[in-house]
Amino acid sequence: MVCQHTGWGQSHYRIMRYFDKAYQQSLDYLWQHRATLKKHLPSDSAEAAFVLAMGFPELLRFEAMQNKMETLFLELLYVKNGAAYANFSVGRFQMKPSFAETLEKYAKTYIPKATPQVYLYQASSIKDVRRERVKRLNQLSWQLRYLYTLYQVLNYRYSQQKFPSNAHKLRFFAAAYNYGFLSKSKKIQQWTEVKAFPHGRNHIGKQHNYSIIALDFFKYEALKLTKQ
């Protein structure tokens, strides 16, 4: 049972209350697909929990704001014309095609021997690769591969950066996923303090901090999901 007298206990309660049914639905989904999590996340349970926590807030957004008909139209537009004409969020972890493209290119250039090698495709034409990319992004197994690849990319990019604690590192990595992993370190660090989730900075009304939600999930739920 969570102790409601602690700051983190109160934070956890506020997050669950804000997202209401979407929070429990997101947890239920992860528990139902626990075998897939184990297959595609790191074998070390603590590391797997870290990776999963980076993207967990997006599951809350997905449950609360999904629009499948609009996404289907945008998928077709992306395959035909590319991310410049249709850049949209796909799947439980709300990954955009432009994110996948950028991550693939970065991983291929800087960590080509790391696995999974998300930049490998059987298709050859640009449209066929785009079609395959969208197909991947609609699958939990592939979204987990991309999330794990992002974790490895961030470890590479910030290998010289000293984080005060694992909690600080998780908040930074989660913010990098939400804000843009190729952004400057200073901008990402600033984003760890901004309350702009799930509607964005221009929304008028109460919101939460993405990186705090990620850390909260790690503390209270993720380790239970990934333990061996």
Phi, psi and omega in degrees: 000138181283133177280114184282358180273348180269156179301317181291325177298318178294320178297316180299317179297317181295320179295314180297320181291320181297313183273347171053235185297330182299327181293309181292324177297322178294317177297316180301318180299315181294319178295323179293334182245031183298324179297323178291322177300313182296326183287326190247358174257168180306150182291331177287125188296322180292320178293319178298319179297320178300310181298314180298320181295328179305322185255353186306317181306330180293332175296324177296317178297317181301312181297325186272335193227013186293146177221091189293323181294317179296319181296321179300316178297316182292327177299315179296321179294321179296314181302321182284317191240346179097177186294335180295336182256340181206099178240114192214165182268136184235141169074180185300323181267011172050054181267132178272147176306322179297324177297313181298316179300311182296318180295318179301312181296318181293314181297319180297323183282317191252331179227056187296337182270354179288152176241148001284153180267082187293348182275356181274132179225147173281328181290158181241319182286155182301316181295321179292323176294317177299317180299317179293323180296315178297320177299317177299313185294344177270003181246132179302317183303318180284325177296324176293323176298316179295320180295318178295320177298318177301317178302317180291321178297316180293323175298322178291311183297325185244034180295335181265355182275132180265116177265135181302330181200169176296328178295318177296320180295316180297316179298320180294313181295320179296317179296323178296322177294316183285323186269324184138112190289345176265004178291162179294147182306319181299318180294319179295316179299319177298324182293337178294347182251359186266133176263093183220025182241133017255003190261349181099169187298330186276356181286135176263116182142171183292135176221179181238170179266124184304311186291331176291320177298317179299315180293320178300315178298319178299317183291322190253337188229319192299317183295329177291325181287329188255356181296146183284000000 
